[in-house]
Amino acid sequence: MGIILERRALQTKLEALRKEGKIIALTNGCFDIIHVGHVRYLKEAKKTADILVLALNSDSSVRAIKGDKRPLVGEEERAEILASLEFIDFVTIFNELTPLELIIDLKPDILIKGGDWSEEKVVGRDEIKKWGGRVAIIPEVKGKSTTNIVEKIKKLYFPN
């Protein structure tokens, strides 16, 4: 089960784990309504490293990215749900529109994104390669997304 930490505390913890020889991976996202696509993605992400850090978009950054109606679930609840998954070691919430500053601060060995991203478009790709890290792209689970769940609810419960 993961631990929710603010950025500086997480940075200190990861530095200690790195000294123990642990490989650290970082992924990020909104994770608004947790679904099987998220779970499968995060399970695969954990296989890449000893430690999996999930950087969670804050409510304000989700609104800026997805619009005023999102997130549907607040950041504290999303963080708690994600931290309860056995394959996530740490969760941290970030306010920026991209995780670039966080990536630079935490210096993961592996930066992970879903298959809906090409490596060339992954934020932090150049920075991680500067310190010898790499980007890993995990295939997306087709048809499984928060947007699809919202659309299904709209069709079923609000057909007009």
C-alpha positions as CSV (number, residue, x, y, z in Angstrom):
1,M,0.0,0.0,0.0
2,G,1.3,3.4,-1.0
3,I,2.1,6.5,1.0
4,I,0.8,9.9,0.1
5,L,3.6,12.5,0.5
6,E,4.2,16.1,-0.5
7,R,6.9,16.8,-3.0
8,R,9.8,17.6,-0.6
9,A,9.2,14.7,1.7
10,L,8.9,12.4,-1.3
11,Q,12.2,13.8,-2.7
12,T,14.0,13.0,0.5
13,K,12.5,9.5,0.7
14,L,13.4,8.7,-3.0
15,E,17.0,9.9,-2.4
16,A,17.3,7.4,0.4
17,L,15.8,4.6,-1.7
18,R,18.1,5.4,-4.6
19,K,21.1,5.1,-2.3
20,E,19.8,1.5,-1.5
21,G,20.0,0.8,-5.2
22,K,16.3,0.9,-5.9
23,I,15.0,1.7,-9.4
24,I,12.4,4.4,-9.3
25,A,9.6,4.9,-11.9
26,L,7.2,7.8,-12.1
27,T,3.9,8.1,-13.9
28,N,1.3,10.8,-13.8
29,G,-2.2,11.7,-14.6
30,C,-5.7,12.8,-13.4
31,F,-7.1,9.3,-12.6
32,D,-10.5,10.9,-12.1
33,I,-12.7,7.8,-12.0
34,I,-10.5,4.8,-11.4
35,H,-11.3,2.0,-13.9
36,V,-9.8,-1.2,-15.2
37,G,-7.7,0.6,-17.7
38,H,-6.0,2.5,-14.9
39,V,-5.5,-0.6,-12.9
40,R,-4.0,-2.6,-15.8
41,Y,-1.8,0.3,-16.7
42,L,-0.5,0.8,-13.2
43,K,0.2,-2.9,-12.7
44,E,2.3,-2.9,-15.8
45,A,4.0,0.3,-14.7
46,K,5.1,-1.3,-11.4
47,K,6.8,-4.1,-13.3
48,T,9.4,-1.6,-14.7
49,A,10.9,-0.6,-11.3
50,D,11.3,-1.4,-7.6
51,I,9.4,1.8,-6.6
52,L,6.4,3.3,-8.5
53,V,5.5,6.9,-7.8
54,L,2.2,8.2,-9.1
55,A,2.1,12.0,-9.6
56,L,-1.6,13.0,-9.4
57,N,-2.9,16.2,-11.0
58,S,-4.5,18.4,-8.4
59,D,-8.1,19.5,-8.8
60,S,-7.0,22.9,-10.2
61,S,-4.7,21.3,-12.8
62,V,-7.5,18.8,-13.8
63,R,-9.9,21.7,-14.3
64,A,-7.3,23.5,-16.4
65,I,-6.7,20.5,-18.6
66,K,-10.2,18.8,-18.7
67,G,-12.6,21.7,-18.1
68,D,-14.7,23.1,-15.3
69,K,-16.8,20.0,-14.8
70,R,-13.8,17.9,-13.9
71,P,-12.6,16.3,-11.7
72,L,-15.6,14.3,-10.6
73,V,-13.6,13.0,-7.6
74,G,-11.5,15.4,-5.5
75,E,-7.8,15.1,-5.3
76,E,-7.7,13.8,-1.7
77,E,-10.1,11.0,-2.5
78,R,-8.3,10.1,-5.7
79,A,-5.0,10.1,-3.9
80,E,-6.4,7.8,-1.1
81,I,-7.8,5.4,-3.7
82,L,-4.6,5.2,-5.7
83,A,-2.4,4.8,-2.6
84,S,-4.5,1.8,-1.6
85,L,-3.4,-0.1,-4.7
86,E,-0.7,-2.6,-3.8
87,F,1.5,-1.8,-6.8
88,I,1.8,2.0,-6.0
89,D,4.5,2.9,-3.5
90,F,4.0,6.7,-3.3
91,V,1.4,9.2,-4.4
92,T,2.1,12.9,-4.6
93,I,-0.2,15.7,-5.8
94,F,1.1,18.4,-8.2
95,N,-0.6,21.7,-9.2
96,E,1.3,22.5,-12.4
97,L,-0.3,21.8,-15.8
98,T,2.6,19.4,-16.6
99,P,4.7,17.3,-14.3
100,L,8.0,18.7,-15.6
101,E,9.1,20.5,-12.4
102,L,8.2,17.4,-10.4
103,I,10.2,15.1,-12.7
104,I,13.2,17.4,-12.4
105,D,12.8,17.4,-8.6
106,L,12.4,13.7,-8.2
107,K,14.7,12.5,-11.0
108,P,13.1,9.1,-11.6
109,D,15.0,6.4,-13.5
110,I,12.0,5.6,-15.6
111,L,9.3,7.9,-16.8
112,I,6.1,6.0,-17.8
113,K,3.2,7.1,-20.0
114,G,0.3,5.3,-21.6
115,G,0.1,4.2,-25.2
116,D,-2.0,7.2,-26.1
117,W,1.3,9.1,-25.9
118,S,4.3,8.9,-28.3
119,E,7.7,9.1,-26.7
120,E,8.4,12.3,-28.5
121,K,5.5,14.1,-26.8
122,V,6.2,12.9,-23.3
123,V,6.9,15.8,-21.0
124,G,10.2,15.4,-19.2
125,R,11.7,13.0,-21.9
126,D,14.7,15.1,-22.6
127,E,15.4,15.8,-18.9
128,I,15.2,12.2,-17.8
129,K,17.6,11.1,-20.6
130,K,20.1,13.8,-19.4
131,W,20.6,11.8,-16.1
132,G,20.6,8.4,-17.8
133,G,16.9,7.5,-17.3
134,R,14.5,6.3,-19.9
135,V,10.9,6.6,-21.0
136,A,8.6,3.6,-21.0
137,I,5.3,3.5,-23.0
138,I,2.7,1.1,-21.7
139,P,0.0,0.1,-24.2
140,E,-3.4,1.6,-23.4
141,V,-6.4,-0.5,-22.7
142,K,-8.6,0.4,-25.6
143,G,-12.1,1.7,-24.8
144,K,-11.4,2.1,-21.1
145,S,-11.4,5.7,-20.0
146,T,-13.1,8.2,-17.7
147,T,-14.5,10.0,-20.7
148,N,-16.1,6.8,-22.0
149,I,-17.7,6.2,-18.5
150,V,-19.0,9.7,-18.4
151,E,-20.5,9.3,-21.9
152,K,-22.1,6.0,-21.0
153,I,-23.7,7.6,-17.9
154,K,-25.0,10.5,-20.0
155,K,-26.6,8.1,-22.5
156,L,-28.1,5.9,-19.9
157,Y,-29.4,8.4,-17.5
158,F,-29.8,11.6,-19.5
159,P,-30.7,10.5,-23.0
160,N,-32.1,13.9,-24.2
